[in-house]
């Protein structure tokens, strides 16, 4: 009869829809409501998660299967998590001593608040993910368990499930965070109820099995050209600072850090075209000044100035011509004139690589590795005058870094580049 409502049990849970598969059987899906979905920037392709009360939405739309009872159980769990996130229920429904309570307690400890903003954000996302995770079918989420009852066997099972779903690297990182939380909780067992750390001794590696690959000069040149073509001159300049100047990515971009709003970056005031550029080493505190020319005897009997970093100066010149101001950070976004956020840089970098047909494993850190590798291949052992490292490996002899040695390194490197270029031309003939 028109207007008659279905019995409560027959109505689908909120945000669940039913579709039919190829065989005509019903399949259920839980979908994030529009207000909780991530937003994609149509121009850049960058995806930003929805936020409530300072927390990002970590849930995603997912398939619930065909079994009605299982569909309802999963939907209830997802809708409860969605409601808590929307209401900002941070601790209101948490049982003291539970895993989710422990995570919130740790967030208030100096051990957590003293970490850098990015580290806090990464740890927070992992803790939220772990708290909402089902450990086994039909069981409450991991966050509802009593933290003091989590034993080594439970830790191992959690890792195995995470590794299967997210990959071993992400799973290892999550276990590392748990190890830190439980270790600190055990020191305060009268408050937390945690006396042992079940995440110790798991024998897991939290680093990638394969390090950053050194970018070749050919890849570097292709990247710069494509970045300029796509309108990202800033990325080409940053790549040159990392490859030619062997700078760390964070120093080239001078990322905005909420904890250090006045953090130094490589600025126009430190650049004298054709003469020198002063680079910032935020990690070591070592300023590095690179001479940009070398004096050599000319054929006419005088002295000739030879550019040592023509590619770097080429990008700097283009950036300077496009800059609205010739003071402040050199690398800024074209769209707003502000320093890059790390996530935005990563998104643009991937876009350039894909457009240029460059390898998927080509990281921005690879530019620095490529530059240092190139110096080593040219015959120079001590790269500190350029890279800003504090020490050599213990088996190497200490050699004071200075501008003259930096000039010699650059000259040797230019000769090596010319030799490689000549060899490539000979091979093509």
C-alpha positions in Angstrom: 0.0 0.0 0.0 1.3 3.5 -0.9 3.0 5.2 2.0 3.4 2.0 4.0 6.8 1.9 5.6 8.9 -1.2 5.6 9.4 -3.0 9.0 12.5 -1.6 10.8 14.4 -4.8 10.1 13.7 -4.7 6.4 15.0 -1.1 6.0 18.6 -0.7 5.1 21.0 0.9 7.6 22.0 4.5 7.0 24.4 5.0 4.0 23.9 1.4 2.8 22.6 0.8 -0.8 21.7 -2.4 -2.5 22.8 -3.3 -6.1 22.5 -6.4 -8.1 25.5 -8.3 -9.5 25.8 -9.9 -12.9 23.9 -13.0 -11.6 21.1 -10.8 -10.3 21.9 -11.4 -6.6 21.8 -8.4 -4.2 25.1 -7.0 -3.0 25.3 -4.3 -0.3 27.7 -1.3 -0.2 28.3 1.3 2.6 29.0 4.7 1.1 30.4 7.8 2.9 27.9 10.6 2.8 28.8 13.6 0.7 29.8 15.8 3.7 32.3 13.2 4.9 34.0 12.5 1.5 37.4 13.7 0.6 37.6 16.7 -1.8 39.7 16.6 -4.9 41.3 19.7 -6.4 40.3 19.6 -10.1 43.4 21.6 -11.1 46.1 19.7 -9.2 44.4 16.4 -8.5 45.3 16.7 -4.8 42.8 15.0 -2.5 42.0 16.5 0.9 40.1 14.4 3.5 37.1 15.8 5.3 37.9 17.2 8.8 35.9 17.4 12.0 37.2 18.7 15.3 40.8 18.6 14.0 40.5 14.9 12.9 40.6 13.6 9.3 38.0 11.2 8.1 39.8 7.8 7.8 36.8 5.7 6.8 36.2 4.8 3.2 33.2 3.5 1.2 33.4 -0.3 1.2 31.6 -3.4 0.0 29.6 -5.2 2.7 28.9 -8.4 0.8 25.6 -10.3 0.3 24.9 -11.8 3.7 22.3 -9.6 5.4 23.3 -10.2 9.0 26.9 -9.6 8.2 26.0 -6.4 6.3 24.1 -5.0 9.2 26.8 -5.8 11.7 29.5 -4.1 9.5 27.2 -1.1 8.8 26.5 -0.6 12.5 30.3 -0.5 13.2 30.9 2.0 10.4 28.0 4.2 11.3 29.0 4.3 14.9 32.6 5.3 13.9 31.2 8.0 11.6 28.9 9.4 14.2 31.7 9.6 16.8 33.9 11.4 14.3 31.2 13.8 13.4 30.4 14.6 17.0 34.0 14.8 18.0 33.5 12.2 20.7 37.1 12.3 21.9 37.1 10.3 25.1 33.5 10.8 26.0 32.6 7.2 25.4 36.0 5.8 26.1 36.6 3.3 28.9 39.7 4.2 31.0 42.4 1.7 30.3 41.1 0.7 26.8 43.4 1.0 23.8 41.6 4.0 22.4 41.8 5.7 25.8 45.5 4.9 26.0 46.1 6.5 22.6 44.4 9.7 23.7 46.4 9.6 27.0 49.7 9.3 25.0 48.7 12.2 22.7 48.8 14.5 25.8 52.2 13.3 27.0 55.4 15.4 26.3 56.8 12.3 24.6 54.2 13.0 21.8 53.7 16.8 21.9 57.5 17.4 21.7 57.6 15.6 18.3 57.5 17.5 15.0 54.1 18.4 13.6 54.4 15.9 10.7 55.4 13.1 13.0 52.5 13.9 15.3 50.1 13.9 12.4 51.5 10.5 11.1 51.3 8.9 14.5 47.8 10.2 15.1 46.5 8.8 11.8 48.0 5.4 12.7 46.5 5.4 16.2 43.1 6.3 14.8 43.3 3.6 12.2 44.3 1.0 14.8 41.6 2.0 17.3 38.9 1.5 14.6 40.3 -1.8 13.3 38.5 -5.1 13.7 40.8 -7.7 15.1 38.5 -10.6 14.1 35.1 -11.1 12.7 32.3 -10.1 15.0 34.7 -8.8 17.7 34.7 -5.1 18.9 37.4 -2.8 17.3 40.9 -3.0 18.7 40.4 0.3 20.4 37.8 -1.2 22.7 40.2 -3.8 24.1 41.8 -3.3 27.5 45.3 -2.1 26.7 46.8 -4.1 29.6 45.4 -7.4 28.2 47.0 -7.0 24.8 49.7 -9.7 24.8 52.5 -10.8 22.3 50.1 -13.2 20.5 47.6 -10.4 19.9 50.3 -8.0 18.7 51.5 -10.7 16.2 48.0 -11.3 14.9 47.4 -7.5 14.6 50.6 -7.2 12.5 49.8 -10.1 10.3 46.4 -8.7 9.4 47.7 -5.2 8.9 50.5 -6.5 6.7 48.0 -8.4 4.5 45.8 -5.4 4.1 48.2 -2.4 4.0 51.6 -4.0 3.2 54.5 -4.9 5.6 56.0 -1.4 5.6 52.8 0.4 6.8 52.2 -2.5 9.3 55.7 -2.2 10.7 55.3 1.5 11.1 52.1 1.0 13.0 53.8 -1.6 15.3 56.6 0.9 15.9 54.0 3.5 17.1 52.4 0.9 19.4 55.8 0.0 20.8 56.4 3.6 21.7 53.0 4.0 23.3 53.1 0.8 25.3 56.6 1.4 26.4 55.7 4.8 27.9 52.5 3.4 29.3 54.4 0.7 31.1 56.5 3.4 32.9 53.2 4.8 34.2 51.4 1.5 34.8 49.5 2.9 37.9 47.7 5.3 35.6 47.4 3.1 32.4 47.2 -0.4 33.8 49.9 -1.5 31.3 52.7 -3.4 32.9 54.4 -5.0 29.8 55.1 -4.1 26.2 53.8 -6.8 23.9 55.2 -4.9 20.8 58.8 -5.3 21.9 61.0 -8.0 20.2 58.8 -8.4 17.1 61.9 -8.3 14.9 60.2 -6.0 12.4 61.9 -3.5 10.1 60.2 -0.1 9.8 62.3 1.1 6.9 61.9 0.4 3.3 63.6 -2.7 1.9 64.8 -0.6 -0.9 66.2 2.9 -0.4 65.7 6.0 -2.6 67.1 5.4 -6.0 69.7 7.9 -7.2 68.2 9.9 -10.1 70.3 10.1 -13.2 71.2 13.4 -15.0 69.1 12.3 -18.0 66.1 11.8 -15.8 66.8 15.1 -14.0 67.0 17.0 -17.3 63.7 15.4 -18.5 62.0 16.2 -15.2 63.0 19.9 -15.3 61.8 20.3 -18.9 58.5 18.7 -18.2 58.0 20.7 -15.0 58.6 24.0 -16.9 56.2 22.8 -19.7 53.4 22.1 -17.1 53.9 25.5 -15.5 55.8 24.3 -12.4 59.0 26.3 -12.7 59.3 26.2 -8.9 59.6 22.4 -9.1 62.3 22.6 -11.7 64.3 25.0 -9.5 63.8 22.8 -6.4 65.1 19.8 -8.4 68.2 21.8 -9.5 68.9 22.8 -5.9 68.7 19.2 -4.8 70.6 17.7 -7.8 73.3 20.4 -8.4 73.5 21.7 -4.9 72.9 18.3 -3.2 70.4 19.8 -0.9 67.9 18.0 1.3 64.3 18.2 0.0 63.1 20.0 3.2 65.8 22.6 2.7 65.0 23.2 -1.0 61.3 23.7 -0.3 61.5 25.2 3.3 58.3 23.4 4.2 55.9 25.3 6.4 56.2 23.8 9.9 53.5 24.7 12.4 56.0 24.3 15.2 58.6 26.5 13.4 56.7 29.2 11.4 59.9 31.1 11.0 61.9 28.2 9.8 64.7 29.2 7.4 64.6 28.4 3.7 66.9 29.1 0.7 66.2 32.8 0.0 66.9 35.2 -2.8 69.0 37.4 -0.5 71.6 34.6 -0.5 72.0 34.4 -4.3 74.4 36.5 -6.3 73.9 35.6 -10.0 77.1 34.4 -11.6 79.0 34.6 -8.3 77.7 32.5 -5.4 74.6 31.1 -3.6 74.3 30.4 0.1 72.3 27.3 1.0 70.7 26.5 4.3 71.3 23.2 6.2 68.5 23.0 8.7 69.4 19.5 9.9 73.1 20.2 10.6 73.0 24.0 11.1 75.9 24.3 8.6 75.6 27.2 6.1 77.0 26.2 2.7 78.1 28.8 0.1 78.6 27.5 -3.4 80.9 29.4 -5.8 79.1 29.6 -9.1 82.2 30.2 -11.3 85.8 29.3 -11.9 88.6 31.5 -13.3 90.6 29.8 -16.0 93.2 31.2 -18.5 91.6 32.3 -21.8 93.0 31.7 -25.2 93.6 35.4 -25.6 95.8 35.4 -22.6 93.4 36.9 -20.1 91.2 35.3 -17.5 87.8 33.7 -18.4 85.0 33.0 -16.0 83.5 29.6 -16.5 80.0 28.7 -15.0 80.2 25.8 -12.6 76.4 25.3 -12.2 74.8 26.4 -15.5 71.7 24.2 -15.1 71.1 25.6 -11.6 71.5 29.2 -12.7 69.3 28.5 -15.7 66.4 27.5 -13.4 67.1 30.3 -10.9 67.0 32.9 -13.7 63.6 31.6 -14.8 62.3 31.6 -11.3 63.6 35.1 -10.7 61.9 36.4 -13.9 58.6 34.9 -12.8 58.9 35.9 -9.1 56.7 38.6 -7.7 59.4 39.5 -5.3 63.1 38.9 -5.3 63.3 38.6 -1.5 62.3 35.7 0.7 62.1 32.0 -0.3 63.2 31.1 -3.8 60.9 28.0 -4.1 57.3 29.0 -3.8 54.1 27.8 -5.4 53.0 29.5 -8.7 49.3 29.5 -7.6 49.7 31.5 -4.4 53.3 32.6 -4.0 53.6 30.7 -0.7 55.9 27.9 0.3 54.9 24.4 -0.5 53.2 22.0 1.9 54.8 18.6 1.8 51.7 16.9 0.6 51.1 19.4 -2.2 54.8 19.0 -3.3 54.4 15.2 -3.5 51.2 15.5 -5.5 52.8 17.9 -8.1 56.0 15.8 -8.2 54.0 12.6 -9.1 52.1 14.5 -11.7 55.3 15.7 -13.4 56.8 12.2 -13.3 53.7 10.7 -14.9 53.6 13.3 -17.6 57.3 12.8 -18.4 57.0 9.0 -18.4 59.6 8.8 -15.6 59.9 5.8 -13.2 57.3 5.4 -10.5 60.1 4.9 -7.9 61.7 8.3 -8.7 61.5 10.3 -5.5 62.4 13.9 -5.0 65.1 12.7 -2.5 66.6 10.9 -5.5 67.8 14.2 -7.0 70.1 14.7 -4.0 71.3 11.1 -4.1 71.9 11.5 -7.9 74.0 14.7 -7.4 76.1 13.2 -4.6 76.6 10.0 -6.7 77.7 12.1 -9.7 80.3 13.9 -7.5 81.6 10.5 -6.3 81.7 9.2 -9.9 83.8 12.2 -10.8 86.5 11.1 -8.4 85.7 13.3 -5.4 85.4 11.5 -2.1 84.5 14.3 0.4 81.2 16.0 -0.7 80.7 18.0 2.5 81.6 21.3 1.0 78.6 21.0 -1.2 76.2 18.7 0.7 76.7 20.2 4.2 77.2 16.9 6.0 79.0 17.2 9.3 81.3 14.2 9.1 82.7 11.6 6.8 82.3 7.9 7.4 84.5 6.8 10.3 87.0 5.1 7.9 87.6 8.3 6.0 90.0 11.1 6.8 88.5 14.4 8.1 89.1 17.2 5.6 87.9 20.7 6.5 85.1 22.0 4.2 85.8 25.3 2.5 84.8 27.4 -0.5 87.9 26.6 -2.5 87.4 22.8 -2.2 83.7 23.4 -3.2 85.0 25.2 -6.3 87.3 22.3 -7.1 84.5 19.7 -6.6 82.3 21.6 -9.0 85.1 21.9 -11.6 85.8 18.2 -11.4 82.1 17.4 -11.7 81.8 19.6 -14.8 84.6 17.7 -16.5 83.0 14.4 -15.6 79.6 15.6 -17.1 81.4 16.6 -20.3 83.1 13.3 -20.5 79.9 11.3 -20.1 78.2 13.6 -22.7 81.0 13.0 -25.2 80.8 9.2 -24.6 77.1 9.2 -25.2 77.5 11.1 -28.4 80.2 8.6 -29.6 77.9 5.7 -28.8 75.1 7.2 -30.9 77.4 7.5 -34.0 
